[in-house]
Amino acid sequence: MHQILTSGRAGTKSSCMAILADYLIVAEPDTAVVVMRKHHNKLRKTVYKECIRAIQRLGLKKSQFKITKSPMQMTYLANGNTIYFTGSDSIDDTKGMIDEERSIRMVVLDELTEFFDKGEGAEELSNIEATFVRGNDNFFRMLYLFNPPKNPKAPVNEWVRMMEKRSDCIHIHSSYKDVPAEWLGQKLIDAANQMAEADNKMYRWVWLGEAVGIDDLIYYMFDPDRHIRHIGSTDNYAYYAIGVDYGQMNATTYQVFGMDMTNKCMQGLDEYYYSGRDTGRQKSPSDYAKDFRAMLDTLYETHGRKRVYVYIDPSAKGLAEEIKRICPEIVLRNADNTVTEGINRVQKLLSYDALFLCDKQKNAESEFYLYGYDPDSIDRGLEKPIKEHDHAMDAIRYAVMGQWRTMKRMLPYLEREDKE
């Protein structure tokens, strides 16, 4: 009754799910299927799209189905059987739509990790099962799909180990290596090989779906011989991106990058770093803004006057106002402070040599060697950075998050977006 499908990228678990769902509503009389993610707003571009794609894979035609976005569902016209797409946040609405004459044959929970990271974990899964299994004892399955987190002790990985002990559960793990090459295409295989060469540990997690474990050092792939460049004056930079992390007693830092479209990278150009705690003298926001103005003028003089995008710590409203007042030409935005996603993106840019420091960024270089996870949080199945040696790391993460739309186009095609 419980079927767990895990994989790395391109392991075809989503394709399998979609073919099963479409097949059930076509072949089985009086049947309904429920496909869920934790949040309703993530359905359309993932499982919904995959089930539409599966129609052709089964040799059928879209004209044989009624496919709607609101409500999000697919109905096979010949028998009225339906696939309902819902989020756990709107499960009651879905229950009200389902025709009571049709039995729910399968419930799919996609991206299961979200139910543990953003929901109530095993308890929520049990409640979902209880909601839909009622009256469906004869032919009913729960299908769980996810890419395993790096941490073997992550709650979802612990749940899988518990479920594997049950006689009514099967766990199947696949990777792209289990899939016929002609299904994947050479471009995808080349992308996997490229990551294997650039960062084997990341490859084993992303492509093979292994829970490879969490290093205490967050940016373990940072290599000064690869990632630090001496730079001179150049016209390669289309514009500048600056990440700002502000502290009252802690350090304030500006990490400056040039967006190099020719070489497809973010190239570090300068660093400002001041710690009131270390110097014994705290600066005011207006003092920091004057330092920012001076740094900006030096940047223009050295590398040319170009458009400047600044991503500032959202809590530093006073500093933001002062900087904007004396630097009216810049585009200033609140930084996206999503830590886990930001760290993953910085790691990816480092792995693919799309992010570089210059030899002026001494504090950033030092923090790359020291920025780490709290070992106790790893043991609890979480990954929380220690709040030390993180000021330049936060500023760099702000700049990367702010420029991600541009930066992802500098990566191999399959790395440009997180694949569902």
C-alpha positions, 0 to 999 in steps of 0.5 A: 500500500505504501510505495516510496520512489526516490531518485537523483535527477532524471531518475524518472520517478515523476514520469512513472507517477504520471503514467500510473495516474493517467493509466488508472483513470483510463483503465479502471472503472469508478476511479479517482487519483489525488496528486498532492504537494505541500503547497498548492502553488507549486503544482502547476509547473510540476506534477500537473505538467507531468501528468499532461505529458504522460497522455502522449506517452500512453499513446492517447490524445489530449482531446480525450481529456478535460484538462482544467487549471481552476480547479486543477484536474484532469478528467478522462471523458469516456468514463468521468474518472479524474485526477485531482491536484491539490496542496495539503493546505487545501485538502478540505477543498479537494475532498469536497470536489471528489465524486463519492461514486468513484473510489480513490485508487492512489494518492501521490505525495510529491516532493515529500521532503516539504511535508517534513521541512514545512509541515508536520512530517509523519503525523501529517502523512498519517492524517492524509492517508486516513482522509483518503483510505476510508472505504478503499481497502480493496485497491489503494496505494500511497505513492511518495516521491522525493530526492533524498536530502544530503543529510542521512539524519534528515527527518524524511530519511529517518521516516523512510528507514522506519517505513522500510520495516513495514510489510506493506511498504516498498522502497525503490531508488533509481538514478539516471544511470538506470534509464535508457540513454536514448530517453535522456539524450546526450546533453543530459548525460554530458551535464551529469558527467560535467558535475561529476568532474567538477564536484563528485560529492555534489554529483553523487547527491544531485544525480545519484540521489545519495544521502552523502552527508553534510560537511561541517564546512559549508563551502567545502568546494572552495579552492583558492587556486580555482576561485581567487583571481587577480584582476585588473581594469576590464570592460567585461563587466556589464554592471555591478552587484554588491551584497551588504551585510550590516552589524551594529557591533558585529562587522559590516561588509560590502562584497562587490562583484562585476557581472562578466557576461563574456566569461559567464561569471560573477567576478569579485572586484572589491571588499569593504569590511569594518568591525566595531567590536574589533576596532573598539569604535562603532560607526553610525549608518551615515559613516558607513554610507560615506564609506560606501560612497568612497568605495563606489567612486573607486570602483568607477575609477578603476573599472568604469561607471556602470549600473550598480545593483545593491542587495542589503540586509533587510534589517538595515533600513537606516543604512539603506536610507543613508546609502540611497541618499548619497548614492542616488544612482544605484538600484537598492533592494532588500536582500532575499535572506533565504538561507538554505536556498542561497547556500545551495546556489553559492555552492553551485556557482563555486562548483561550476567556476561561475563565482570568483573572488579577487585578491582584495577580498581577504575577509571573504576568503578567510570566511570561506575556510571557516563558515560551517554548520552546527554539528548538533543541528546535523545530528538532529537532521537539520542544517543550521550554519553557525553564526560565526565567520558569516558576514562576508558569506551573508553578503555574497549570498545576498548578491547571488540571490539577487542576481540568480536570474542572470547567474543561472543562465551562466550554468549548464542548462540542467543546472539553471533551475532546481528540477522537480 
